[in-house]
Amino acid sequence: MSSHFFHTGHAKPHGTDWAARLIPGAAFACDRRRPQREVGENLASPFLCNTPSPRHGGKNAANPLPPRWRPGQSWVRSALVRVAGILHSGALMASRWAEREGNQHGTRAVGGMRNVLIVGAGGIGQRLAKHLAAHPELGRSVCGLLDDRKLPGKGVMHTSDLAELARAGFVDEVILAGPHDREKTLWVVRAAQQLRLDVKMVPDLFGCEPTRQTERIAGIPLICLHEERLPVAGLLMKRMLDVAGAGAALILMAPVLALLAILVRLDSPGPALYTALRAGRKGRPFRCYKFRTMVRSADTLKEGLRERNQRKGPFFKVADDPRITRVGRLLRRYSLDELPQLWNVLKGEMSLVGPRPHPLDDFSAYSIEHLPRLDVIPGMTGLWQVTARQNPSFQAGMDLDIEYIHRWSLGMDLKILLKTAAVVLRGSGE
């Protein structure tokens, strides 16, 4: 299912182009040369109008005082220039940090372990696996070893299972440890590229030391054959937006949140907040917060309502759910029950925008093709919520989540947030 937010024919730019598009001023991050500026020339700011200079014969040429001395304008101009300078400097720092991180660490998993598959269960592969298991500080976790020359079992599987294992284990990287079959090696590299995985190989150096810098694990050199680049600066800006937005919302809406908590407690017995485990990034469970909209025994009554499920696939939703309370129905209509998830956003377990987190029982019913939606941090709202909220098809929502992941940009996040506000005000929730 396609959405109007994207044009599928437009590919995401590579290199540093994404930084120039997402962050003002980032296009200059890699340019070390400073343009020469004439004495007395004013600094340009995107926040200021183009005022003709006196030395160019503009209409203000006759004014004996420079613009900064005009009454009523000095503090405005000074404040705008300073704000522009701060934003520009922040953008440059973020872009340069992103470039440095990308060059030094490639696509190192942000804030977590990198899951690795090792192709080759011989001596080198076993040595790598044991070393990584004994040194978790290296940031890699071995999901398994693949080798067609050995019988399956004891953590060894066939290379034909690469795609399924990569999806089920949320694999980030494939390491070729002593490959012997050229055709099989080429197949693994191509399959890993299609799955958007990093590929590294243990080279046969005939006992010689490499002349160029290479990564080493347990004294074994690794060379990179393929590397997926993450938009680190864009993700950093997204996290900054999450923290600023969630923090400001929690502060400004504190009285509203307190009032809603009181109404929930007065309407039915039980706590004001409902906490339940949800599947987060890479399937890691986290405790998700909501205002309680159902009776206290809602979870035990869920199984008895399974036959009335109106959603297709591993997703549960019934019309006129008898478990919903009076206040809960109002909260759901305007999505007010999800406001406590702003705390999940501050903790980094969720984002303002992303695929919605599913309960663990729904997650347990995922097929292998559903797992890519867990490659990113879940969100409070997403593409499905603003384009197909009433669509009962689980697959339609899944397609929109995958589209969001593949075509993500900060601009698209802002569009979704604006559309979410319109959807919430219409009271179209269930």
TANORKA-V700165 format. One line per field, one symbol per residue. ss: DSSP state (a for helix, b for strand, c for the rest). phi: phi as a letter, one per 20 degrees, with the letter a starting at -180 (. if undefined). burial: b if it has 16 or more other C-alpha atoms within 10 Angstrom, else e. A space follows every 10 residues. Layout:
ss = ???
phi = ???
burial = ???
This chain:
ss = cccccccccc ccccccaaaa aacccaaacc cccccccccc cccccccccc cccaaacccc ccccccaaac cccaaaaaaa aaaaaaaaaa aaaaaaaaaa aaaaaccccc cccbbbbbbc ccaaaaaaaa aaaacaaacb bbbbbbcccc ccbccbbcaa aaaaaaaacc ccbbbbbccc caaaaaaaaa aaaacccbbb bbcccccccc ccccbbbccb bbbbbbcccc caaaaaaaaa aaaaaaaaaa aacaaaaaaa aaaaaaaccc ccbbbbbbbc aaacbbbbbb bccbcccaaa aaaaaaaacc cbcccccccc cccbcaaaaa aaaccaaacc aaaaaaaccc bbbcccccba aaaccccaaa aaaaacccbb bcaaaaaccc ccbaaaaaaa aaaaaaccca aaaaaaaaaa aaaaaacccc
phi = .ddefcdffe effdmeffff eecgnffefe eeedffcffn fffecfedfe egegfdmffe ffffefgfef fndfffffff ffffffffff ffffffffff fffecmdggf mafeecddeo dfffffffff fffecfffnc ceerddaeed ffplndcfff egffffffel fdbddedmfd efffffffff ffffemdfcc cefeelneef edfcfcclme fcdeebbeee ffffffffff ffffffffff ffdgffffff fffffffbfp ffdddbfcee flmffbeedb ffdcffefff efffdgfege eeofbdacfl gfefefffff ffgdlffegf fgfffffnec cfcrfffeff ffffefeffe fgfefcffcf cbfffdcbfe ffffffffff ffffffdfbf ffffffffff gfffffmefd
burial = eebeeeeeee eeeeebebbb bbbbbbbbbe eeeeeeeeee eeeebeeeee eeeeeeeeeb eeeeeeeeee eeeeeebeee beebeeebbb bbebbbebbe ebeeebbbee eebbbbbbbb beebbebbbe ebeeeeeeeb bbbbbbbbee eeeeebbbbe ebbebbbbbb bbbbbbbbbe eeeebeebbe ebbebbbbbb bbeeeeeeee eeeeeeeeee bbbeebebbb bbbbeebbbe bbbeebbeeb eeeeeebeeb beebeeebee ebbbeebbbb bbbebbebbb bbbbbbeeee eeeeeeeeee eeebbbeeee eebbbebbbb bbbbbbbbbb bbbbbbeebb bbbbbbbbbb eebeeeeeeb bbbbbbbbbb bbbbbbbebe ebbeeebbbb bbbbbeeebb ebbeebbebb eebbeeeebb
